[in-house]
Amino acid sequence: MTVTTNLQQLYGIDDYEWLLANIELLKQRRFDDLDLENLIEELQDLGNEKKNAVKSLLEQVIRHLLLLQYWTEEIEINGHHWQSEILGFRYQLEDRLTSNLRVFLNQEIDHIYQRALKYVCVKTKFQVDFPEECPYTVEQLLDIDYL
């Protein structure tokens, strides 16, 4: 059996050990022995995970901003909680955001907003009049001091 075949089997058993083995092969510049098929898949998944994480965090910021600004009946009870949640999600975004991911969020803002809008409409039992289009720019959403 070749090193690559062994690595492919290891991938199905213990992906962390598989990762360590591939890292060692990379350090040794033994490129022909890499499990390229699974390595490519893992790298693609890693990129998708990063995108999904920032997309989810931005959606949380939007949800809480909408609730804070438009659900006036609940502002006394929940306003401070929503503000702290917004701050926490923004800090998490700040820690994860790259210029590439910022471009991605700008491209996805309409889709992200529609998901957030649907959530807050259900949460408020469709009794609050939220904007149909996103009233925020990505820069505002990421700005720690905005609202």
N, C-alpha and C positions, 0 to 999 in steps of 0.2 A: 504494500500500500504506500502511496506517496504522502508527503507532508500535507498537501492540499486535501486529499481524501480524508485523512485523519482530522484535519481541521473542520471539514464539512460535517463529519460525524460529531465532533466535539460541540459544534454550534447547536446541534439539536439536544445536547445533554446539559451543557453548562456554558451559556453565552458569555459569562464574565471571564472564565478561563480561556475561552475562544478569543475574546478581545485581547487579553494579556498576551496570548501566543502570537497574535497578529501584530501587536505593538512590538514585540521582541523581533519578529521577522523584519519589520520596517526599520528598526534600529540597526539591524545587521545588514540592511539593504538586500535582503533575500526576496526580491519582488516576485520571482517566479514561483515561490512557495506560498504566497498569500492566497487566502480563500477569497478571491476577488468577487465572486458572485454574491456571497453573503456580506462582504465588506461594503460593497456598493449599496446593497439594500439597507444596511444599518446606517450608512451616511445619509441616504435619502430620508430615512425615518427620523434621524436626528434633526435634519432641517425642517421637516414637517412638525416635529414636536416643538421646536422653537417658535415657529409661526403660530401654531395652535395656542401655545402658552400666551403669547402677547395679544393675540386676537381675543382670547378669553378674558384676559385682564382688562383690555380696553372696553370690552362689552360690559364688564362689571362697573367700570367707571361711568359709562353712559347710563346704565340702569340707575345707579345711585344719584347721579346728577339730575336725571329726569324726575325721580321721586322727590328729591330735595327741592327742585324748582317748581314742580307742578302739582304735587299731592299735598296741597295746603292743609287739608284736614288732619294730616298725620305729622305735620312739621314739628309741633310741640313735643310729641311723644318720641319721634324717631329722627328728628333733624340732626342731632349731635352724633348719633350712631352712623347715619348716612355720611356725614362729613368725615368721620374717622375712617370709614370704609374706603371712601374716595382717596383719602391720603395714603392709606395702606396699599391700595392697588396701584396708585401712581408710583410709590416707592419701588414696588416690585417691578413695574414696567421700566423704571429708570435703571434698575440693576440689570435687566435683560436686553434692553434695546440697543441695537446696532443701527448704523445708517441703512443697511439693507432691510432690516425689519421695519424701520420707520417708513421706507418707501412702500413696503408691503402693506402696512396699516393704512397709508394714504390711498392705496389702490382698493382696499377692502372696506373702507369706512362705511359706504352705503349698505353693504351686506351686514356688517357688524351692527349698524344702527337698527336695521330692520329686525334683527334678532332681539336686540335689547328692547325695542319698542313693543314687540309682541309680548315679551316677558312682563313688562310693567303694565301693559293693558290688562293682562290676565290677573296680575297681582292686585290691581286696583279695581277689579271687576268691571272693567270698561267704563268706569264712571269719571275718569279724568281725561281731559282733552289735551293729549300730547301732540307735538308737531309731527307731521307725516315725514318730513325730511329732517335730516340731522341738523340741529341748530348750532353745532359746535364744529370747530376745525380740529384736526388731529393735534395741532400745537396747543390749543386750549385744553384739550382733554389730557394732555401730558403735563401741562403746566401745574406744578405743585401749588402755586398761589392763585390759580384761577378758581374762583368760588370756593 
